[in-house]
């Protein structure tokens, strides 16, 4: 079975049929002038780092648009609806060093990100915007063009974010944890972190990196807490199908460990079946997960659930991505697993019963999952009798 090289650009940015995407775009922009209400949201590129393209995402209409970037509100929507929603966002872009946070343009963008409601903007682009971008790492957005002029009318300030913004002695990790504790949505924290609003030494952070960093920081914080709790007293399986993905989350009555495995079916982003996965033991991992941001998004979701229960467990996420799926960002992993774990689990008294149930719910044979799972491989002696 083909192993996906998950850090390659071929994997992270999907090449899709142009006709398929164009059919989902609600409009084709023809003007180089845009007036609209940004959620607020910016996109910080990573190519050419530390000099990257930075700019706002603006839909061509005014109003309350916060939900266009608030991924916590997306679960339950159909894939086509999510794509249509995101394709409305036009990206203006300007080349800046990530350290140029005091540049006038940069300062205006950062002040806009303090708003808790949508921010009205007027933009003039260097040409008519074109194209679209899809990735498994970040939310998609529509056409883009270089930015020549931008005027921003800031909205009502989110005082929780403002407090962290003006505290120049607070480290970025502390700011992220504090805002999470105050109920600021993770998608908002990620955007603010990307805009360089936190920390002692501030700079813009590429959007892809900021999403993973926030998921990683918060989940590590939670995991240290759940390690102090007793283990669950049963084998559990949570199962769900959503936007052409099939999910099974397995919890074992053992101390904390975590693994996530993805199976991309032919006709998605690969011509052959592709498997990818990463694992961490009780003491965590030091290397960046090869499968990217999905690993950390899933880890955050399961850690939150265990914290609510005041329990710990060994957790394995199995995900099948079927033809017809279009990557829309790691929010899909975070929010799907969050919602999946709110359901009542199927409980079993043995691992054998647990895995036989999983085999009925997923399309891949159980042997394939075991071959690619460190957690399950460690249980092989007890499994061989029924495989």
Secondary structure, DSSP 8 states (H G I E B T S, - for coil): -EE--TTSHHHHB----HHHHHTT-S-----SEEEEEE-S-EEE--TTTTEEEEEEEEESS-S--GGGT-GGGTTTS-HHHHHHHHTTEEEEEEEEETT-TTSHHHHHHHHHTTBSS-EEEEEEESS--B--B-BSSS--B--EEEEEEEEEE---B-HHHHHHHH-TTS-HHHHHHHHHHTT--HHHHHHHHHTT-SSSS-----HHHHHHHHHHHHHHHHHHHHTTS-B-SSEEEEEEEETTEEEEEEEESSS-EEEEEEEE-TTSS-SS-EEEEEEEBTTB-SS--TTTHHHHHHHHHHHHHHHHHT-B-EEEEEEEE-TT-----THHHHHHHHHHTTS--EEESSHHHHHHHHHHHSSS-HHHHHHT-HHHHTTHHHHTTT-
